[in-house]
Amino acid sequence: MDLLGMLPSFGGFFISLFAFVFALSVIVAVHEYGHYIVGRWSGIHADVFSLGFGPVLCARFDKRGTKWQIAALPFGGYVKFKGDADAASARSIDMRDLTAQDRRSTMQGAPLWARTATVAAGPIFNFILAMVMFTALLLQQGQISKPLRVGEVFSMPQTQELKAGDRLIAVNGIDIPEMDDGTEFYRFVANLPPQDVYPYIVERDGRQREVMAPTLSPARISQVMPRSAAAEAGLRAGDVFINGNGEKINDFSDLKTLVEASNGSSIDLVIWRDGKEIDLPLAPRRVDEPQADGGFKTEWRIGVVGGGLSFEPMKTSVPPLDAVRAASIMTYNIMEASVSGLYHVVTGAISTCNLSGPIGIAETSGQMVKQGSVNFLWFIASLSVAMGFMNLFPIPVLDGGHLVFYAIEAVIGRPPSPRFLNVFMTLGLTIVLSFMVFAVTNDLFC
């Protein structure tokens, strides 16, 4: 057995595990803190705030009598409120011996509005976490400057005479549209004739000059999608595709056309990396992609993102309100895509392999870490939205199930009977466990 050869696999496993535990811990901590703090504001006392399950590793009591603890199994967490007989708030202790004041500080004895706000706060705090992270990332990354200027110049297999600070004026004798007008810019790029390099007119040091540089849409990888054929083949951001099945690849559209026409057959690719050419056979995979109309379309993909330039454009700051607005839209779009994806899986319109379980999420976490901290933070924010939204599903044992019970109470004027609650809590737990088994099965066999 080649033990040394297995070390990279073990390293990848531990990176994925650590990244998954870290991402999950952040999301769970924020979710449970939402329950805790809104419960406290509403007059409901928390006995325990736990990050993780199982044996307690360390704990302390605060001045309000809440026990804050870290447990050995870091795959979740909970807040146990006063009066709860278990961590899920599914059962309560006998409160007939409690005073009116003590009953008011329990989850079951609190007014309906307080219980509703406390339960809803968990998912809401997940959404807030995502929006804060998206906003911060947008502010940190900035937006492309106007007019278009060159920031960092990338190494390319073609002649690259652009320099940082150049203001781009024209390519191939045609003025370049602004990038904020996406339609015009990409139509301009698509209409350029296929060739290795183009004459650019740039302004440098106050004077216009002509330089030679690659296309504005090179077949250069800006990001490798987790759990894709490209990720498994070891492709990296910065790799440039130069040939496929003996045909020259001039720009990213050539690569896209080649992959989509493959029908899943292996493609003999040649990539350029750090001045060297590497032969790489790669078989595209079927991917169900969301469409603007809410449906899905099945395509062949290798799992790389392009669309970038042969240089990093110079950036300017994003107005804070614009960043908040964009973050809100991104959060909503993730929720909308989650509903659409689940609906299309249930109706059989797309493959059930689009549902990932803990193994798939852990693998994705590890691959996002390897792509850098910024990509990993985007992933945490997106996962926070998905997990918060999932918790709102009207399934007993989830927050959404509790909210349904509270809605019933608001209509009939009293809580549902204990027998009703026990039956539906058991049903909800069965549904959740069945879904988890299904998702893990997908991770193992898809």
C-alpha positions as CSV (number, residue, x, y, z in Angstrom):
1,M,0.0,0.0,0.0
2,D,1.4,3.4,-1.0
3,L,0.9,5.4,2.3
4,L,2.8,8.4,1.0
5,G,0.5,8.5,-2.0
6,M,-2.6,8.6,0.3
7,L,-1.3,11.6,2.2
8,P,-2.9,14.2,-0.2
9,S,-6.2,12.5,0.1
10,F,-6.0,12.5,3.9
11,G,-5.0,16.2,3.8
12,G,-7.9,17.0,1.6
13,F,-10.3,15.1,3.9
14,F,-9.1,17.1,7.0
15,I,-9.3,20.4,5.1
16,S,-12.8,19.6,4.0
17,L,-13.8,18.5,7.6
18,F,-12.3,21.6,9.2
19,A,-13.9,24.0,6.6
20,F,-17.3,22.3,7.0
21,V,-17.2,22.4,10.8
22,F,-16.0,26.0,10.8
23,A,-18.7,27.1,8.3
24,L,-21.4,25.2,10.2
25,S,-20.3,26.5,13.6
26,V,-20.5,30.1,12.4
27,I,-24.0,29.6,10.9
28,V,-25.4,27.7,13.8
29,A,-23.9,30.1,16.4
30,V,-25.6,33.0,14.6
31,H,-28.9,31.1,14.2
32,E,-29.0,30.1,17.9
33,Y,-27.9,33.5,19.1
34,G,-30.9,34.9,17.2
35,H,-33.2,32.6,19.2
36,Y,-31.4,33.5,22.4
37,I,-31.2,37.3,22.2
38,V,-34.8,37.8,20.9
39,G,-36.0,35.3,23.6
40,R,-34.1,37.4,26.2
41,W,-35.6,40.6,24.9
42,S,-39.0,39.0,25.0
43,G,-38.7,37.9,28.6
44,I,-37.9,34.2,28.0
45,H,-35.0,32.9,30.0
46,A,-32.4,30.6,28.4
47,D,-31.0,27.8,30.6
48,V,-28.4,26.6,28.1
49,F,-26.7,27.9,25.0
50,S,-24.8,25.1,23.4
51,L,-22.5,25.0,20.4
52,G,-22.3,21.3,19.5
53,F,-23.9,18.2,21.0
54,G,-22.8,15.5,23.3
55,P,-20.3,15.6,26.2
56,V,-19.6,19.2,27.4
57,L,-15.9,20.3,26.8
58,C,-16.1,23.6,28.5
59,A,-18.9,25.8,30.1
60,R,-19.5,28.9,32.1
61,F,-22.6,30.6,33.6
62,D,-23.3,34.3,32.9
63,K,-24.8,36.7,35.4
64,R,-28.3,35.9,34.1
65,G,-27.9,32.2,34.9
66,T,-27.5,31.0,31.3
67,K,-25.0,28.2,30.8
68,W,-22.8,28.8,27.8
69,Q,-21.1,25.6,26.6
70,I,-19.1,24.0,23.8
71,A,-19.8,20.3,23.3
72,A,-17.8,17.5,21.7
73,L,-19.8,17.0,18.5
74,P,-19.5,20.2,16.5
75,F,-22.4,19.5,14.0
76,G,-25.1,21.9,15.3
77,G,-26.2,23.6,18.5
78,Y,-29.2,24.6,20.5
79,V,-30.7,26.9,23.0
80,K,-32.6,25.2,25.8
81,F,-35.2,27.7,27.2
82,K,-36.6,27.6,30.7
83,G,-39.4,25.1,30.9
84,D,-38.2,23.0,28.0
85,A,-37.7,19.3,28.8
86,D,-35.4,18.8,25.8
87,A,-33.2,20.9,23.5
88,A,-35.8,20.9,20.7
89,S,-38.5,22.7,22.8
90,A,-40.7,19.8,21.8
91,R,-41.7,18.9,25.4
92,S,-42.1,21.0,28.5
93,I,-41.9,20.3,32.2
94,D,-45.0,20.4,34.4
95,M,-45.4,24.1,35.1
96,R,-48.4,23.8,37.5
97,D,-46.2,24.4,40.5
98,L,-44.5,27.5,39.0
99,T,-45.5,31.0,40.0
100,A,-47.1,33.3,37.4
101,Q,-43.8,35.2,37.1
102,D,-41.8,32.0,36.6
103,R,-44.2,30.7,34.0
104,R,-43.9,34.0,32.1
105,S,-40.1,33.4,31.8
106,T,-40.6,30.0,30.1
107,M,-41.1,29.4,26.4
108,Q,-44.5,27.7,27.0
109,G,-45.7,30.4,29.4
110,A,-44.7,33.4,27.3
111,P,-47.2,35.3,25.2
112,L,-47.7,34.1,21.6
113,W,-46.0,37.1,20.1
114,A,-42.9,36.4,22.2
115,R,-42.7,32.8,21.3
116,T,-43.2,33.6,17.6
117,A,-40.5,36.3,17.6
118,T,-38.1,34.0,19.4
119,V,-38.5,31.1,17.0
120,A,-38.5,33.3,13.8
121,A,-35.3,35.0,15.0
122,G,-33.1,32.1,14.2
123,P,-33.7,32.0,10.4
124,I,-33.9,35.8,10.3
125,F,-30.4,36.1,11.9
126,N,-29.1,33.7,9.2
127,F,-30.4,36.1,6.5
128,I,-28.9,39.0,8.3
129,L,-25.5,37.3,8.6
130,A,-25.6,36.6,4.8
131,M,-26.6,40.2,3.9
132,V,-23.8,41.6,6.2
133,M,-21.3,39.3,4.6
134,F,-22.4,39.9,1.1
135,T,-22.4,43.7,1.7
136,A,-18.9,43.6,3.2
137,L,-17.5,41.5,0.3
138,L,-19.1,43.8,-2.3
139,L,-17.6,46.8,-0.5
140,Q,-14.2,45.1,-0.2
141,Q,-14.1,44.0,-3.9
142,G,-15.3,47.3,-5.3
143,Q,-16.7,47.9,-8.8
144,I,-15.0,48.3,-12.2
145,S,-13.8,51.9,-12.8
146,K,-15.1,54.1,-15.5
147,P,-13.4,54.6,-17.9
148,L,-12.0,51.0,-18.1
149,R,-8.4,50.9,-16.7
150,V,-6.0,48.0,-16.3
151,G,-5.2,46.9,-12.7
152,E,-3.2,43.7,-12.4
153,V,-2.0,42.2,-15.7
154,F,-2.3,38.4,-15.9
155,S,0.3,36.1,-17.4
156,M,-1.0,34.8,-20.7
157,P,0.3,32.4,-23.4
158,Q,-0.2,35.2,-26.0
159,T,1.7,38.5,-26.3
160,Q,0.7,40.7,-23.5
161,E,1.8,44.3,-23.7
162,L,-0.8,45.9,-21.5
163,K,0.5,47.6,-18.3
164,A,-1.2,48.5,-15.0
165,G,-2.8,51.9,-15.3
166,D,-3.5,51.8,-19.0
167,R,-6.8,53.3,-20.0
168,L,-8.4,51.2,-22.7
169,I,-9.8,53.2,-25.7
170,A,-10.2,50.8,-28.6
171,V,-9.6,47.2,-29.8
172,N,-9.0,46.3,-33.4
173,G,-9.9,49.9,-34.4
174,I,-13.3,49.9,-32.6
175,D,-14.0,52.0,-29.5
176,I,-14.6,49.8,-26.3
177,P,-18.1,50.2,-24.7
178,E,-18.2,50.7,-20.9
179,M,-18.4,47.4,-19.0
180,D,-21.4,48.5,-16.9
181,D,-23.5,48.2,-20.1
182,G,-23.1,44.5,-20.2
183,T,-25.1,43.8,-23.3
184,E,-23.1,46.2,-25.5
185,F,-19.7,45.2,-24.0
186,Y,-20.2,41.5,-24.6
187,R,-21.7,42.0,-28.0
188,F,-18.6,44.0,-28.8
189,V,-16.4,41.1,-27.6
190,A,-18.3,38.5,-29.5
191,N,-18.0,40.4,-32.7
192,L,-14.2,40.5,-32.6
193,P,-12.6,38.2,-35.2
194,P,-10.9,35.1,-33.8
195,Q,-7.1,35.6,-33.6
196,D,-4.3,35.3,-31.0
197,V,-3.7,39.0,-30.3
198,Y,-5.3,42.3,-31.2
199,P,-4.1,45.9,-31.6
200,Y,-5.2,47.9,-28.6
201,I,-5.3,51.7,-28.4
202,V,-4.5,52.7,-24.8
203,E,-3.8,55.9,-23.0
204,R,-0.5,55.6,-21.0
205,D,1.4,58.4,-19.3
206,G,-0.9,61.0,-20.9
207,R,-0.4,59.7,-24.5
208,Q,-2.2,57.3,-26.8
209,R,-0.3,54.4,-28.1
210,E,-0.9,51.0,-29.8
211,V,0.0,47.8,-28.0
212,M,-0.7,44.1,-28.7
213,A,-2.7,42.0,-26.2
214,P,-5.0,38.9,-26.1
215,T,-8.8,38.9,-26.6
216,L,-11.0,40.7,-24.0
217,S,-12.6,37.3,-23.3
218,P,-9.8,34.7,-23.0
219,A,-10.4,31.1,-22.2
220,R,-8.9,31.7,-18.8
221,I,-10.3,30.2,-15.6
222,S,-11.4,32.7,-13.0
223,Q,-13.0,30.1,-10.7
224,V,-13.3,26.3,-10.5
225,M,-16.7,25.1,-9.3
226,P,-16.6,22.7,-6.4
227,R,-17.4,19.0,-7.0
228,S,-17.0,19.5,-10.7
229,A,-15.1,17.6,-13.4
230,A,-12.6,20.4,-13.5
231,A,-12.1,20.4,-9.7
232,E,-11.4,16.6,-9.7
233,A,-9.0,17.0,-12.6
234,G,-7.0,19.6,-10.6
235,L,-7.6,22.6,-12.8
236,R,-6.9,26.0,-11.1
237,A,-7.8,29.6,-11.4
238,G,-5.4,31.2,-13.9
239,D,-5.2,28.2,-16.2
240,V,-5.8,29.1,-19.9
241,F,-7.3,26.7,-22.4
242,I,-5.4,26.8,-25.7
243,N,-6.6,23.6,-27.6
244,G,-9.4,21.0,-27.5
245,N,-9.5,17.9,-29.6
246,G,-6.9,19.4,-31.9
247,E,-8.9,22.6,-32.4
248,K,-7.5,25.9,-31.3
249,I,-9.4,27.7,-28.5
250,N,-9.3,31.4,-29.1
251,D,-11.6,32.6,-26.4
252,F,-14.0,31.3,-23.7
253,S,-16.9,31.0,-26.2
254,D,-14.9,28.5,-28.2
255,L,-14.4,26.4,-25.0
256,K,-18.1,26.6,-24.2
257,T,-19.1,25.5,-27.7
258,L,-16.7,22.6,-27.6
259,V,-17.9,21.4,-24.2
260,E,-21.6,21.7,-25.0
261,A,-21.1,19.7,-28.3
262,S,-19.3,16.9,-26.5
263,N,-22.4,15.1,-25.3
264,G,-20.4,13.9,-22.4
265,S,-17.5,12.4,-24.4
266,S,-14.0,13.0,-23.1
267,I,-12.2,16.1,-24.6
268,D,-8.5,16.1,-25.1
269,L,-7.7,19.6,-23.7
270,V,-4.4,21.4,-23.7
271,I,-4.0,24.1,-21.0
272,W,-1.3,26.7,-20.3
273,R,-0.1,27.1,-16.8
274,D,2.9,29.1,-15.6
275,G,4.5,29.0,-19.1
276,K,4.0,25.3,-19.6
277,E,1.5,23.3,-21.7
278,I,-0.3,20.4,-20.0
279,D,-2.4,17.7,-21.8
280,L,-5.6,17.0,-19.9
281,P,-8.4,14.6,-21.0
282,L,-11.6,15.7,-19.4
283,A,-15.2,14.4,-19.6
284,P,-18.0,17.0,-19.2
285,R,-20.9,16.2,-16.8
286,R,-24.6,16.8,-17.1
287,V,-25.7,19.9,-15.1
288,D,-29.2,21.2,-14.4
289,E,-28.9,25.0,-14.6
290,P,-31.6,27.4,-13.4
291,Q,-33.1,29.7,-16.0
292,A,-34.5,33.2,-15.8
293,D,-38.1,31.9,-16.2
294,G,-37.7,29.7,-13.0
295,G,-37.1,26.5,-14.9
296,F,-34.0,24.4,-15.4
297,K,-32.0,23.4,-18.5
298,T,-29.7,20.4,-18.7
299,E,-26.3,21.2,-20.2
300,W,-22.8,19.6,-20.4
301,R,-20.3,21.4,-18.2
302,I,-16.8,20.9,-17.0
303,G,-17.2,23.3,-14.0
304,V,-15.1,26.4,-14.8
305,V,-16.1,30.0,-14.7
306,G,-14.6,32.4,-17.2
307,G,-16.0,35.7,-18.4
308,G,-13.0,37.6,-17.1
309,L,-10.4,39.7,-19.1
310,S,-6.7,39.1,-19.6
311,F,-6.2,41.6,-16.8
312,E,-7.9,42.6,-13.5
313,P,-9.8,45.8,-14.1
314,M,-9.0,48.7,-11.8
315,K,-11.7,49.1,-9.1
316,T,-13.4,51.9,-7.4
317,S,-15.5,51.9,-4.2
318,V,-19.1,50.8,-4.2
319,P,-21.7,53.2,-2.6
320,P,-22.8,51.5,0.6
321,L,-26.5,51.7,-0.2
322,D,-25.8,50.0,-3.6
323,A,-23.9,47.2,-1.8
324,V,-26.8,46.7,0.7
325,R,-29.3,46.6,-2.2
326,A,-27.2,44.1,-4.1
327,A,-26.8,41.9,-1.0
328,S,-30.6,41.9,-0.5
329,I,-31.2,40.8,-4.1
330,M,-28.5,38.1,-3.8
331,T,-30.1,36.8,-0.6
332,Y,-33.6,36.7,-2.2
333,N,-32.3,35.0,-5.3
334,I,-30.7,32.2,-3.3
335,M,-34.1,31.6,-1.5
336,E,-35.9,31.6,-4.8
337,A,-33.4,29.2,-6.4
338,S,-33.8,26.9,-3.4
339,V,-37.6,26.7,-3.8
340,S,-37.4,26.3,-7.6
341,G,-34.7,23.6,-7.3
342,L,-36.6,21.6,-4.7
343,Y,-39.8,21.8,-6.7
344,H,-38.2,20.6,-9.9
345,V,-36.5,17.7,-8.0
346,V,-39.8,16.6,-6.5
347,T,-41.6,16.8,-9.8
348,G,-38.8,14.8,-11.5
349,A,-37.9,17.7,-13.9
350,I,-34.3,17.5,-12.8
351,S,-32.1,14.9,-11.2
352,T,-32.3,14.2,-7.5
353,C,-28.5,14.4,-7.5
354,N,-28.9,18.2,-7.3
355,L,-29.6,17.7,-3.6
356,S,-26.4,17.6,-1.5
357,G,-26.1,16.2,2.0
358,P,-23.4,16.8,4.7
359,I,-20.7,14.9,2.8
360,G,-21.3,17.0,-0.4
361,I,-21.4,20.3,1.6
362,A,-18.2,19.3,3.4
363,E,-16.5,18.5,0.1
364,T,-17.6,21.9,-1.3
365,S,-16.4,23.6,1.9
366,G,-12.9,22.2,1.4
367,Q,-12.7,23.1,-2.3
368,M,-13.9,26.7,-1.6
369,V,-11.2,27.1,1.1
370,K,-8.6,26.0,-1.4
371,Q,-9.8,28.8,-3.8
372,G,-9.1,31.5,-1.2
373,S,-10.8,33.2,1.8
374,V,-13.0,35.4,-0.3
375,N,-14.6,32.5,-2.1
376,F,-15.0,30.6,1.2
377,L,-16.8,33.7,2.8
378,W,-19.1,33.8,-0.2
379,F,-19.9,30.2,0.4
380,I,-20.6,30.7,4.1
381,A,-23.0,33.5,3.3
382,S,-24.8,31.5,0.7
383,L,-25.0,28.5,3.0
384,S,-26.4,30.7,5.7
385,V,-29.3,31.8,3.5
386,A,-30.0,28.2,2.4
387,M,-30.0,26.8,6.0
388,G,-32.1,29.7,7.4
389,F,-34.6,29.2,4.6
390,M,-34.7,25.4,5.1
391,N,-35.5,26.0,8.8
392,L,-38.6,27.9,7.7
393,F,-40.1,24.8,6.0
394,P,-43.4,24.0,7.7
395,I,-42.1,20.7,9.1
396,P,-42.5,19.9,12.8
397,V,-39.2,20.0,14.7
398,L,-38.0,22.8,12.4
399,D,-38.6,26.4,13.2
400,G,-41.2,26.6,10.5
401,G,-43.1,23.8,12.1
402,H,-43.2,25.6,15.4
403,L,-44.5,28.7,13.6
404,V,-47.3,26.7,12.1
405,F,-48.3,25.5,15.5
406,Y,-48.3,29.1,16.7
407,A,-50.4,30.1,13.7
408,I,-52.9,27.3,14.7
409,E,-52.9,28.6,18.3
410,A,-53.6,32.2,17.0
411,V,-56.6,30.9,15.0
412,I,-58.2,28.6,17.6
413,G,-57.3,30.6,20.7
414,R,-55.3,27.9,22.4
415,P,-52.2,25.7,21.8
416,P,-52.8,22.4,20.0
417,S,-53.2,19.4,22.3
418,P,-50.1,17.6,23.6
419,R,-51.2,14.4,21.7
420,F,-51.5,16.4,18.4
421,L,-48.0,17.9,19.0
422,N,-46.4,14.6,19.8
423,V,-47.8,12.9,16.7
424,F,-46.7,15.7,14.4
425,M,-43.3,16.1,16.1
426,T,-42.7,12.4,15.5
427,L,-43.8,12.8,11.9
428,G,-41.6,15.8,11.4
429,L,-38.6,14.0,12.9
430,T,-39.2,11.1,10.5
431,I,-39.4,13.4,7.5
432,V,-36.1,15.2,8.5
433,L,-34.2,11.9,9.2
434,S,-35.5,10.5,5.9
435,F,-34.4,13.5,4.0
436,M,-31.0,13.3,5.7
437,V,-30.6,9.6,4.7
438,F,-31.7,10.5,1.1
439,A,-29.2,13.4,0.9
440,V,-26.3,11.2,2.3
441,T,-27.2,8.5,-0.3
442,N,-27.0,11.1,-3.0
443,D,-23.6,12.2,-1.7
444,L,-22.3,8.6,-1.8
445,F,-23.8,7.4,-5.1
446,C,-24.4,10.3,-7.4
